């Protein structure tokens, strides 16, 4: 069950949020895709320009410099012209630790419970995927054009939203396991991915034609949902389903965490089978609407397109 809260600090910028406040359409003229390493992105019908940003930022400062703010406003102006429905109703918050991963959120309510829909964009330049418009330097990133917009989105259960803080309803004590490697090659080991796959495979069962989309996910030490449709209507319509997912999985989250931490693979498989058998078939039917199809992109790299069909 719920074991506490996980806090997300908010640093809202009115200069940007005034731009988002005027959006009144759900239109997102883009297709949904995954890279081979399971990263979701929207493919736009035409390229947009991502502006140059200052590279260095003091993580102790919760307000970005004017150069950064101007570049973000220009970039988001272009993006909201192309995919306005992605940002409709959302609020921008600046993350000083990851300034080139702008974070947007929206508070939702369902039968007295609150949830938060959040998504991040990845705006860092990638030589393999982007066309340079103006070269960068040691101080600024290059500006570039692309028709691929990486979006990392999720819905999480919310306890409350105070001024400047979101308090997430927490079901996991910690997904941190330890470290591997030495020196500069040290890497953290987390159970988020394994946890996510277990939960998603329970709800998908025989309808698992959705790889690499794992809809039920673990984020911020809690149970979440990773949508592949991002209009306001699509997100709002998920709330009853997410509430039922939470009610089904909440009593078992601590046990799954303990089993993963202890590496008890046999017991994990047994518990997964038990929960798969108990998961309501009517809830599982919604996933028959989705399937992914593999293809090779223009660089002969494997990618997946996710398609939504009416059943």
N, C-alpha and C positions, 0 to 999 in steps of 0.2 A: 504494500500500500504506500501512500504518500509518506515520505520520510523527511520532508522539509522543503526548502525553496532554493533555487539557484538564481542569482541576480544578474540581470543584464543592464548595464548603465547606458543611459541615453544622452546624446549630445546633439540636440536638434539645432538646425540652422534655418532661421526664418527666411533667409534669402532664397534658399532652395525650395523650401516647403510652400512658399507662395507660388512658385512655378507649378508644383504638383496639384495645388488646391483647385485649379481651374479645369482639370481634366474631367470630362463627363461622358466618355465613351468606353465601352468594354473591348473595343477592337484591338486584336493582336494578330496582324497579318503575318504570321511566321509559323514554320513547322517545328516540331519538337524532335530533338535528336540526343543521342549519347555518343561520346567518343569511345574508343576501345577500352580506355581505362575508366569507364563508367562515369564520366563527367557530363552533366546535362547542359545542352545549349539550345538556344532558339536560332533557327536559320532564317534570316530576313530576306525578303525578295530583292533588296538592293543594299549596297554597302553604306555604312554610316562612318563618319569621321569621329575618332576618339582623340581628344585634345592632348597636348603635352602637359605633364604634371611635374611639380617639384618632387625630386626623389627623396630628399631628406626631410624628416619631420620629428620634432621632439615629442615623444610619446607622453610626456607630462602635460602637454598643452592640449586642451579639449576643443580648441578652436583653430581651424587651419588658417594659413596666411592668405592674403588677398589673391595672389597668383593661383593658388590651388582652388580657391572658391570660384574665381572667374572661369577656370578651365572646367570645373565640375558643372557649373551652370550651363556653359556652352555645350558640353557633352550631353547633359540630360535634356537640354532643349531639343537637340537632334533626335535623341532616343524617344522622347515623348511624342515627337512628330511621327515617328515610324511605328512605335508600339505603345500607344497611349494607354491601352487597357491594362498593361503590365503594372503601371504605376498608379492607376486610379484609386483614390481613397487612401493611399499609403503616405507615410511620413518618413522622411530621410533622417538618419542619425549618423553623425560622424564618429568613426572609430579611429582614434589616434594611433592604435597599434597596426591597423591595416587600412591606411587611407585610400588605397586603390581598390578596395573591396567595399564600395558603398553599400550600406545596409538600409533596408526599408522595412517598415512594419505597419500592421493594421490590427487593432483590437476587435475581436469578434465575440458574440454572445450566443449561447444556446441553452435554453431551459435553465437559466440562472447561473450557468457555468461560463467562465471566460476562457478564451483561447487567443493566441497571438499568431498571426500569419507573418512570416518574415522571409525576405530573400536578399541575397547578396549578388552583386555583379562582380565579375573579375575583369578589371580594366588594364592589367599589366600587359605590356607588349610581348608578343610571341613571334619570333622570326619565321617560324614554319607556317603561321596561319594569317599573318597580317601584312598589309602593303604599306610601307613607310611613306608618309606625306612630307614630314620634316624630321630630320635626324635629331637624335637626342644628344646628351652630353653627360658629364659626370654629375651634373646638377639637375637635369630635367630629363624626363622620359621622351621618347619619340612620339610624335603624333602619327596616327595610322588610320587606315580604312579597313573595314571588315564587315562581312554580312553574318558573322557568327557572334552571338551574344551569350557567354556563359552565365547561367543563372543557377544559384544554389538556394532552393526554397524549401520551407518546412513549416508545419503548423505544430504548436506546442501548447500543452495545457497551462493555464495562467491562474495564479492565486490572486494577484492584484497588480495594478499598474499605478505606482506612486509617481509623483513629479520627479522625472529623471531616472526612474528605475522600473524595470519589469521583473516581477517575482514569478519565476517559473515553478510549476508544481513538479517536485522532484521524486522519482521512483527508484533511482540508482544512487548508491553512496558515492561511487567513483568508477569511471571506466578506465582509469589509469592502471596498468599492470606493472610496468617497469621500463627498463632501458636496455638497448642492445648496442654493440659497437663501442668504440673508444675514441676519445679526443673529439676532433671535428666530425668524425663519422658516427657519433652517438645519435641514436634515434629513439624516440619514445615508442612504447608498445601500448596500444589502446585496444579495448574490446568492442568499440563502437561498431566496426564493420561486421564482426562475427555475430554480435547481438542483433544487428539489423537484418542479417540474412536469416537467422533463426525465426524471428518474428514474421518476416515477409513470407517465408516459405510455408509457415503455418496457415496464413490467410490465402495464399495462392493455390497450394496443393496442385491438382492436375491442370490448373489454368496457368501454369508457370511458363507462358510464352512471352514473358515480358522482360527477360534478361536484356540489358543490365539495369532495369528499373526495379528497385526494391521499395515498395510503397510505404511499408511500416518501418520506421527508422528510429535510431537512438541519437538524440542530440541534447546537449546541455544537461546530461545526466537524467534524461527523462524519455518517455515514450513520445514519439512524434510521427508525422506523416509527411511524405515527400510528394507533393503534387506534380503532375506533368501538364496540367491545364491551369492557366494562371489568370483568367478573367475574374472579375469580382464575383460574378454569378457562379462560376465554377467553384471558387473557393468557399463561398457561403454555403453552397449546396452540399459540401463535404462534412459540415459540422455534425449532423446527426450520426453519420457513419463513424466519425472520429470519436464521438462520445461513447459509442458502443464498443469501439476498439479499446478505448481506455478502460471501460468497465470490465471487459473480458480479460485484458492482460495485466491490469494493475495488481491483482492478488499474487501473480507469479513472477513479477519482475525481480524481486530480491532473490528468489530461488535460482532463477536463470543466471543472475549476476554471480552468485556463489559458485554455481557449477562451472561457469566459464572461467572464473578466477582460479579454481582448483583443477581445471583441465579434465573434468569428468565427462568425457565424450560419450560414453555409453549411456549414462543417466540423462545427458542432454538430449540424445536421440530418443530415448524412451519418453521423456517429458514432452518433446516436440510432437511425437506420435499421438500422445494422449490429448494434447491441446488441438491438434489437427482434427482428430475425430470429434471433438466437442465443439469446434468452431461452427457457427450457424451457416448452413448451406446457402441461405438467402443472402447473407452478407457477402459470401464468396462470389456469387453470381456477377456482381458489379465488375469484377476484374476480367470477365470474358469480353468486355467492351474494348479492351486494350491488347495490342500485340506489337512486338517490335520486329522490324525486318532489317537484316544486315545488308550493307552495300559497301562499295569502295568509293571514297571521295576522290576529288581531283588530284590528290597526291598518292593515290593507291593505298590509302590507309583505311582500315576497317572502321565503320561507324554503324550506328543503328538509328533508324527512324521509328518513332512510336506513333501508331495510328489508333484512332478512336472510331469504332464502328458501332452503329445502333443495333441493339439486340432485342 
